[in-house]
């Protein structure tokens, strides 16, 4: 990229952060898509997994019909796809921007489980791209011999808009962190004894993982395309997990200013750069990935994420 383009991009990013410092913080507008309330389900165990999958598929199908009846054709199509008989849904809520937790693989018998946490602008309307990322990680992690890996695509929080003041604060991440902790406890109740759990956190999802990390029962936390975690360094995360970080060569998030400013009503900025030496993460190679390219099949970033999720830490190529 030329110097002029690089300076222009950095100026735009800095301007967005400046706006976050001066514009009153508010939630981004979200479509008020109607849908049924989520099903009431028994606690998750290996014996109740099939029941949960079926009930949530049925909810998605009902949500598709309701969205279509109210003229939300794009959402109706997304809900129909999610509710197909091939999908394994731990949770589904079609109301508003929507929430869904989808499982790839055999959750109860997997030796490794990776939870993929998405970044900004992820909703049921944009879910197909998140689904593709999870599917790519699942395929890459299950190449070759050894224990099988399950991947959990967790759209379990209201993501901020990329161009918004909210994305420059930890507010949405603070709201999401308790729900991510609940999910990890549920997975421990379902998973085989001794299963290796990891978090793969993309973009603003890394802020969520950072806010949830303290005492969380996971072995590895991988941050990709991260604008920050809200913490100054790995020690401040309060986790015993191995913390990994990577940034692709073409990722615009490199131009995000790493500051943290206390205002009257909120703290703006996401803190230290996770790939910096001072942060203290294990930096791995992400090749030339752009901000959306970390899960591209055949890429260095996806290969390393697969190794991390399998616990093959000695095989990870360093950045």
C-alpha positions as CSV (number, residue, x, y, z in Angstrom):
1,X,0.0,0.0,0.0
2,X,1.3,3.5,-0.9
3,X,2.2,6.0,1.8
4,X,-0.6,8.4,0.8
5,X,-3.2,5.6,1.1
6,X,-1.7,4.5,4.4
7,X,-1.8,8.1,5.8
8,X,-5.4,8.5,4.5
9,X,-6.6,5.3,6.2
10,X,-4.8,6.3,9.5
11,X,-6.5,9.7,9.3
12,X,-9.9,8.2,8.9
13,X,-9.4,5.8,11.8
14,X,-8.1,8.6,14.0
15,X,-11.1,10.7,13.1
16,X,-13.5,7.9,14.1
17,X,-11.7,7.7,17.5
18,X,-11.9,11.5,17.9
19,X,-15.7,11.3,17.2
20,X,-15.9,8.7,20.0
21,X,-14.3,11.2,22.3
22,X,-16.7,14.0,21.5
23,X,-20.0,12.4,20.4
24,X,-22.4,11.2,23.2
25,X,-22.3,7.4,23.5
26,X,-25.4,5.6,22.2
27,X,-26.4,2.2,20.9
28,X,-26.4,1.8,17.2
29,X,-29.8,1.5,15.5
30,X,-30.9,-2.1,15.0
31,X,-33.8,-3.5,13.1
32,X,-36.8,-4.4,15.3
33,X,-37.4,-7.7,13.6
34,X,-40.2,-9.7,15.3
35,X,-39.6,-13.3,16.4
36,X,-40.8,-15.7,19.0
37,X,-39.2,-15.7,22.4
38,X,-36.5,-18.4,22.8
39,X,-37.5,-21.8,23.8
40,X,-37.3,-22.8,27.5
41,X,-34.8,-25.7,27.6
42,X,-33.5,-28.0,30.3
43,X,-29.8,-27.6,31.4
44,X,-27.4,-28.7,28.8
45,X,-25.9,-32.2,29.2
46,X,-24.8,-34.8,26.6
47,X,-28.3,-36.3,26.9
48,X,-30.1,-33.1,26.2
49,X,-28.0,-31.8,23.3
50,X,-30.3,-33.3,20.6
51,X,-33.3,-31.8,22.3
52,X,-31.7,-28.4,22.4
53,X,-30.7,-28.6,18.7
54,X,-34.2,-29.6,17.6
55,X,-35.9,-26.9,19.7
56,X,-33.7,-24.1,18.5
57,X,-34.1,-25.2,14.8
58,X,-37.9,-25.1,15.3
59,X,-37.5,-21.6,16.8
60,X,-35.5,-20.5,13.8
61,X,-38.1,-21.9,11.4
62,X,-40.9,-20.0,13.3
63,X,-38.9,-16.9,13.3
64,X,-38.4,-17.1,9.5
65,X,-42.2,-17.3,9.0
66,X,-42.8,-14.3,11.3
67,X,-40.0,-12.2,9.6
68,X,-41.5,-13.0,6.2
69,X,-45.0,-12.1,7.3
70,X,-43.7,-8.6,8.4
71,X,-41.7,-8.0,5.2
72,X,-38.2,-8.8,6.4
73,X,-37.3,-11.1,3.5
74,X,-33.5,-11.0,4.1
75,X,-33.9,-12.0,7.7
76,X,-36.5,-14.7,6.8
77,X,-34.0,-16.3,4.4
78,X,-31.3,-16.2,7.0
79,X,-33.5,-17.8,9.6
80,X,-34.6,-20.5,7.2
81,X,-31.0,-21.4,6.5
82,X,-30.1,-21.5,10.2
83,X,-33.2,-23.6,10.9
84,X,-32.4,-26.3,8.4
85,X,-32.2,-29.9,9.6
86,X,-28.4,-30.0,9.2
87,X,-27.7,-27.3,11.8
88,X,-26.8,-27.9,15.4
89,X,-28.0,-24.9,17.4
90,X,-27.3,-24.5,21.1
91,X,-29.2,-21.3,21.3
92,X,-31.3,-19.1,19.0
93,X,-33.1,-15.7,19.4
94,X,-34.5,-14.2,16.2
95,X,-35.6,-10.9,17.9
96,X,-34.0,-7.7,16.8
97,X,-30.4,-8.1,15.5
98,X,-30.6,-11.7,16.7
99,X,-28.4,-14.2,18.5
100,X,-27.4,-17.7,17.7
101,X,-24.9,-20.3,19.0
102,X,-24.1,-23.0,16.4
103,X,-22.0,-26.2,16.9
104,X,-19.8,-27.8,14.2
105,X,-18.9,-31.4,15.0
106,X,-19.6,-33.8,17.9
107,X,-19.5,-31.5,21.0
108,X,-19.9,-34.3,23.6
109,X,-17.0,-36.4,22.3
110,X,-14.6,-33.9,20.9
111,X,-11.1,-33.8,22.3
112,X,-10.8,-30.1,21.4
113,X,-13.4,-27.4,21.4
114,X,-12.9,-23.9,19.9
115,X,-15.3,-21.1,20.6
116,X,-15.3,-18.5,17.8
117,X,-16.2,-15.0,19.0
118,X,-17.1,-12.5,16.3
119,X,-16.5,-8.8,15.9
120,X,-18.5,-5.7,15.0
121,X,-21.5,-5.7,12.5
122,X,-22.2,-9.4,13.1
123,X,-25.9,-10.2,13.3
124,X,-28.4,-12.8,11.9
125,X,-28.5,-10.7,8.7
126,X,-24.7,-11.1,8.2
127,X,-24.5,-14.5,9.9
128,X,-23.5,-16.4,6.7
129,X,-20.0,-14.8,6.7
130,X,-19.5,-15.8,10.4
131,X,-20.8,-19.3,9.6
132,X,-18.2,-19.6,6.8
133,X,-15.4,-18.6,9.1
134,X,-16.5,-21.2,11.7
135,X,-16.8,-23.9,9.0
136,X,-13.3,-23.1,7.7
137,X,-11.8,-23.4,11.2
138,X,-13.7,-26.6,11.8
139,X,-12.4,-28.1,8.5
140,X,-8.8,-26.9,9.1
141,X,-8.7,-28.2,12.7
142,X,-9.9,-31.7,11.7
143,X,-7.4,-32.4,9.0
144,X,-5.2,-35.4,9.8
145,X,-5.2,-37.9,12.7
146,X,-5.8,-37.3,16.4
147,X,-8.8,-36.3,18.6
148,X,-11.6,-34.5,16.8
149,X,-12.2,-30.8,17.2
150,X,-15.7,-29.2,17.6
151,X,-16.1,-25.5,16.8
152,X,-18.8,-23.3,18.5
153,X,-19.8,-20.2,16.6
154,X,-21.0,-17.9,19.3
155,X,-23.0,-14.9,18.2
156,X,-24.2,-14.5,21.8
157,X,-24.0,-10.7,22.2
158,X,-25.1,-7.5,20.6
159,X,-22.1,-6.5,18.4
160,X,-21.4,-2.8,17.9
161,X,-21.4,-1.2,14.4
162,X,-17.9,-0.8,12.9
163,X,-18.6,2.9,12.4
164,X,-19.9,4.0,15.7
165,X,-18.9,5.5,19.0
166,X,-19.8,2.2,20.8
167,X,-17.0,0.2,19.0
168,X,-14.4,2.4,20.7
169,X,-15.5,1.4,24.2
170,X,-15.7,-1.8,26.2
171,X,-19.4,-1.3,26.9
172,X,-20.7,-4.0,24.7
173,X,-17.9,-6.3,25.7
174,X,-18.7,-5.8,29.4
175,X,-22.3,-6.7,28.7
176,X,-21.2,-9.8,26.7
177,X,-18.6,-11.2,29.1
178,X,-20.9,-12.8,31.6
179,X,-22.7,-14.6,28.8
180,X,-19.5,-15.9,27.4
181,X,-18.6,-17.2,30.9
182,X,-21.9,-19.0,31.0
183,X,-21.3,-20.6,27.7
184,X,-17.9,-22.0,28.8
185,X,-19.5,-23.5,31.9
186,X,-22.2,-25.1,29.7
187,X,-19.5,-26.5,27.4
188,X,-17.6,-28.0,30.4
189,X,-20.8,-29.7,31.5
190,X,-21.3,-31.2,28.0
191,X,-17.7,-31.9,26.9
192,X,-15.7,-35.0,27.5
193,X,-13.5,-34.9,30.7
194,X,-10.2,-33.2,30.0
195,X,-11.3,-31.7,26.7
196,X,-9.1,-28.8,25.5
197,X,-11.1,-25.6,25.2
198,X,-9.9,-22.4,23.4
199,X,-11.3,-19.0,22.5
200,X,-10.7,-17.7,19.0
201,X,-11.5,-14.0,19.1
202,X,-11.8,-11.8,16.0
203,X,-11.7,-8.0,16.0
204,X,-14.1,-6.5,18.6
205,X,-14.6,-10.1,19.7
206,X,-11.2,-9.9,21.3
207,X,-12.4,-7.2,23.5
208,X,-15.2,-9.5,24.7
209,X,-12.7,-12.3,25.3
210,X,-10.4,-9.9,27.2
211,X,-13.3,-8.8,29.5
212,X,-14.3,-12.4,30.1
213,X,-10.8,-13.9,30.5
214,X,-10.3,-13.6,34.2
215,X,-10.5,-17.1,35.8
216,X,-12.1,-18.5,32.6
217,X,-11.6,-22.3,32.3
218,X,-9.9,-22.3,28.9
219,X,-6.4,-23.4,27.9
220,X,-5.8,-20.9,25.0
221,X,-7.1,-17.5,23.9
222,X,-6.2,-16.4,20.4
223,X,-6.7,-12.7,19.4
224,X,-6.8,-11.9,15.7
225,X,-7.3,-8.5,14.1
226,X,-7.6,-7.1,17.6
227,X,-8.0,-3.4,18.3
228,X,-7.2,-4.0,21.9
229,X,-8.7,-6.0,24.9
230,X,-9.3,-3.2,27.4
231,X,-6.2,-4.4,29.3
232,X,-2.7,-3.0,29.4
233,X,-1.0,-6.4,29.1
234,X,-1.6,-10.2,29.4
235,X,-1.1,-10.1,33.2
236,X,-4.0,-7.7,33.5
237,X,-6.3,-10.2,31.8
238,X,-6.1,-12.4,34.9
239,X,-6.0,-15.7,33.0
240,X,-3.8,-18.8,33.2
241,X,-4.5,-19.5,29.6
242,X,-1.9,-19.1,26.9
243,X,-2.7,-15.8,25.1
244,X,-1.9,-15.6,21.4
245,X,-2.2,-12.6,19.1
246,X,-1.8,-12.0,15.3
247,X,-2.4,-9.3,12.8
248,X,-2.3,-9.7,9.1
249,X,-0.1,-7.5,6.9
250,X,-3.1,-5.9,5.2
251,X,-5.3,-5.4,8.2
252,X,-6.5,-1.8,8.7
253,X,-6.8,-2.4,12.4
254,X,-3.0,-1.7,12.6
255,X,-4.0,2.0,12.2
256,X,-6.3,2.1,15.3
257,X,-4.7,4.4,17.9
258,X,-4.0,2.4,21.1
259,X,-5.2,4.8,23.8
260,X,-7.5,4.7,26.7
261,X,-9.2,7.9,28.0
262,X,-11.5,8.2,31.0
263,X,-14.4,10.5,30.3
264,X,-17.3,11.5,32.5
265,X,-19.7,8.7,31.3
266,X,-17.4,6.2,29.8
267,X,-13.8,5.1,29.1
268,X,-13.0,5.4,25.4
269,X,-10.3,3.4,23.7
270,X,-9.3,-0.2,24.0
271,X,-5.8,0.0,25.4
272,X,-2.5,-1.7,24.4
273,X,-1.9,-3.3,21.1
274,X,-2.1,-7.1,21.6
275,X,0.8,-7.7,19.1
276,X,3.1,-5.3,20.8
277,X,6.1,-6.6,22.7
278,X,4.9,-4.9,25.9
279,X,1.5,-6.6,25.9
280,X,3.2,-10.0,26.3
281,X,1.1,-12.3,24.1
282,X,2.6,-15.1,22.0
283,X,2.6,-13.4,18.5
284,X,2.0,-15.8,15.6
285,X,2.1,-15.5,11.8
286,X,-1.0,-14.3,10.0
287,X,0.6,-13.7,6.7
288,X,-0.8,-11.0,4.5
289,X,-4.4,-11.3,5.8
290,X,-6.7,-8.3,5.7
291,X,-9.3,-7.7,8.4
292,X,-11.7,-10.3,7.0
293,X,-9.1,-12.8,5.8
294,X,-8.0,-14.7,9.0
295,X,-10.2,-17.7,8.2
296,X,-9.3,-18.0,4.5
297,X,-8.7,-21.6,3.6
298,X,-5.1,-22.3,3.0
299,X,-3.9,-19.1,4.8
300,X,-1.1,-19.0,7.3
301,X,-3.5,-17.5,9.9
302,X,-6.0,-20.3,9.6
303,X,-3.3,-23.0,9.8
304,X,-2.0,-21.5,13.0
305,X,-5.4,-21.0,14.5
306,X,-6.1,-24.7,13.8
307,X,-2.9,-25.6,15.6
308,X,-3.8,-23.5,18.6
309,X,-7.2,-25.0,18.8
310,X,-5.7,-28.5,18.7
311,X,-3.2,-27.7,21.4
312,X,-0.3,-28.1,19.0
313,X,1.5,-25.1,20.4
314,X,5.0,-26.1,19.3
315,X,3.8,-26.2,15.7
316,X,2.6,-22.6,15.6
317,X,4.7,-20.4,13.4
318,X,5.6,-17.2,15.1
319,X,5.1,-13.7,13.8
